[in-house]
Amino acid sequence: MIGIVVVSHSRALACAAVELAGQMLHGPRPRIAVAAGLDDETLGTDAVQIREAIERVDSPDGVLVLLDLGSAVLSAELARDLLEPSTRERVLLSPAPLVEGLVVAAVTAAGGGSAAEVAQEAAGALAGKQAHLGVTVGAGEPAETGDEAVRGVFVVANAHGLHARPAARLVAQVRTLDAQVQLSDLTAGTGPVSATSLSRVATLGARCGHEVEVAVTGSQAAEALEQILGLAARRFDEVDELERAPAAVSAGPVAASPGIAIGPACRADARAPVIPEAEPGDPAAHWRRLREAIAATRRDLARTRARIGREAADADAAIFDAHLMLLEDAELLADVRRRIESGCGAARSWQEAIGVVEQEFHALNDAYLRARAADVRAVGDQVLRHLLGIDAGLASVDGVLVAGDLAPSDAADLDPRRIRAVVLAYGSPTSHAAILATAKGIPMLVAAGNRALAIADGTPVVVDGDAGLLLVDPPPDVLGEYEKRLEQRRRAQALAYAAAGRPAITKDGVTVAVNANIASVDDAKAAADTHADGAGLVRTEFLFQSRTEPPPVAEQEAVYRAIAEAFNGRRVVFRTLDVGGDKPLPFSTPGHEANPFLGVRGLRLSLRHRELLLDQLTAVCAVATDWPVSVMFPMVSTVDEVVAATALLDEACYGHRPEGLRVGIMVEVPAVALRAAAMLPHVDFFSVGTNDLTQFALAAERGNPALAALADPLDPGVLALIAALCRQAGEATVSVCGEIAADPAAVPLLLGLGVESLSVSVPAVATVKQRVREVDRAAAQALAARALTCGSAAEVRALVV
């Protein structure tokens, strides 16, 4: 029986169509595979995913592939190219409508129809509906036929001309139509060029005010012309920089990790991959490898485009549309293939062909369009890195890393001995990349905008992670002032490290525990070496990530015990599994959620996976019989949740809790801060997670760079919640384990509000201890009272400077 593959931009749509088709079947069913979306949420198509789906349902009778629109066709064609020749011969790509075609194809295939019969029936799937509605195929305005083209003229109204983004919008529109479109710049006398080729359209050189002629042939010529002229009238849906809503982007860089750094800007993607002298393989193998690399790059770009589209302005994300379109450029790919077939290797063929397009941009008169050559090179290098199997090049960075965004996995690999600071065009100060940078002691700025990506490689920059300033190629006097400040900071840090072994005691004699936030046994050893008073937060999810099933109790106990032993009697707080939101876990993460930050995460998720939480608590209880440890539950909202969690704790220790075991909760939900008294019968301590508390209190998603400046934990509203918690805490202790605990400006405020201990990244332990020693609590209480009356976080920061 023939197999069927459903290719759609939307996974939900494809699955629903399959379910509908299944209801039409009785008895034997054809094998149907879905290759849709980049994940449950992200729209897009992936050639590798389509190829794998074809291979799953392949049979001697063949495979029919049904598609929705646009790039689904290109992805399916690429997937077919990636198949072994014997399989490729059996695959048919159908022009049938997705839903109706699938229903008809499934029924015909189930009845034993051949591949040709199934394809023919699917292609005619709309006939019944058209007959019922009295629609004649092709009815409407008569289209031009033969070689006579339908013509029209528009004036380019875009400020930077018909550059990559509007060109990509135009090409995408043309590709949905059954028409052949040629463009000519009447003002510049250039063209005609094909409107389906991004490289040709973008390098036409059509500037603002130029007249462009559109010549269209084909069955949809009149419709195509009307749509193109309408698109041009809308300036190809591009929003100029000056017209963007002020709230769509941050006002400037936002401090995400404190510190000062001076060094050359280093764009990891600015380092072109080195092409090997010899590339073994025949032309067919080279072409296959290149198509696989292009597919992988398309997948990366589509994911990035989807993420930036959610986090930033649409215009910021739109540049990725142009990048994606370039990878589908028929003329570019034809040039590459000609080079490969002439005997050139895949990498060199791609490098040379993309170089031609890059030079065409460089040759343009308009400075803005010339700058787009960097976009071409960036995309070209991405493909080369996939083709050659090399990483993004972070290992080669020596200076200030400048990037669009940084995945937590990449942030985890940053080497503070070489990377002096990080500047991100997007991102959030409470992202996990920022947390990891702080843990490594690397200054970081986020939400710096697209201008950061225009900084030339090697340009001297100053990163002020305290004030949130990025200075590009500063004058000598400014550079000299920052060099003095940097030297003063180094001396102060040296003094703090020398005194790190002493307790942190305020001027008025109050001892404040300064603990460490850690996520591994190595972190524990480093924290102990820096004289942390204990571990205020052990992120136990480090044991669970990148696994297809949870670690057994014995493994958990061994790791937790090693951490406790590293601190040698100093208290260690183990936070139970905190996943969900922006921290997915393959074996326990729920399905699609409209707002995962407010969804099933933290303790909510653990209580739904009772055995998972019970295993963790069993391991912690075993360690608690020998070492002073605490257990802490994250993302608590209600008393009932705490009661359920502590009941499981009692079950884990058979009703007899070890004498030194303490129980606490994270305070991340504003409601908990306001009614902490109700939790007192069940807990020994509270620990404030200021990252999430700020996010929820200010309705500012922590991963959204457009809200990075708003999500400041020194906002008076957030401080008021901490103050309310401290007033209700009674005998329970209050700690802060969020990143704000390491902010020198925040330390006196937190102590003045009533916070009794702080937990910070390992590199910050010594400096925070020193800052505590400078605080007089009476003065700090007065300062905190004044901060609570401020109108904004900016006023608070001005107050504590």
Secondary structure, DSSP 8 states (H G I E B T S, - for coil): --EEEEEES-HHHHHHHHHHHHTT--SS---EEEEESSSSS-----HHHHHHHHHHH--TT-EEEEE-STHHHHHHHHHHHHS-HHHHTTEEEE-S-HHHHHHHHHHHHHTT--HHHHHHHHHTTTHHHHHHHT--TT-SS----TT--EEEEEE--STT-S-HHHHHHHHHHHTTSS-EEEEEETTTTEEEEETT-HHHHHTT---TT-EEEEEEESTTHHHHHHHHHHHHHTGGG---GGGS-GGGS-SS-EEEE--EEEEEEE-GGGS-----S---S-HHHHHHHHHHHHHHHHHHHHHHHHHHHHHS-HHHHHHHHHHHHHHT-HHHHHHHHHHHHTT--HHHHHHHHHHHHHHHHHT-S-HHHHHTHHHHHHHHHHHHHHHHT---SGGG--EEEEES---HHHHHT--TTTEEEEEESS--TTSHHHHHHHHHT--EEE---GGGGGS-TT-EEEEETTTTEEEES--HHHHHHHHHHHHHHHHHHHHHHHTTTS--B-TTS-B-EEEEEESSHHHHHHHHHTT-SSEEEEEGGGGTTT-SS---HHHHHHHHHHHHHHHTTS-EEEE----BTTB--TTT--S--SSGGGSS-THHHHHHSHHHHHHHHHHHHHHHTTS-EEEEE-S---HHHHHHHHHHHHHHTTT---TT-EEEEEE-SHHHHHTGGGGGGG-SEEEE-HHHHHHHHTT--TT-GGGTTT--TTSHHHHHHHHHHHHH-TTSEEEE-SGGGG-TTHHHHHHHHT--EEEEEGGGHHHHHHHHHT--HHHHHHHHHHHTT-SSHHHHHHHH-
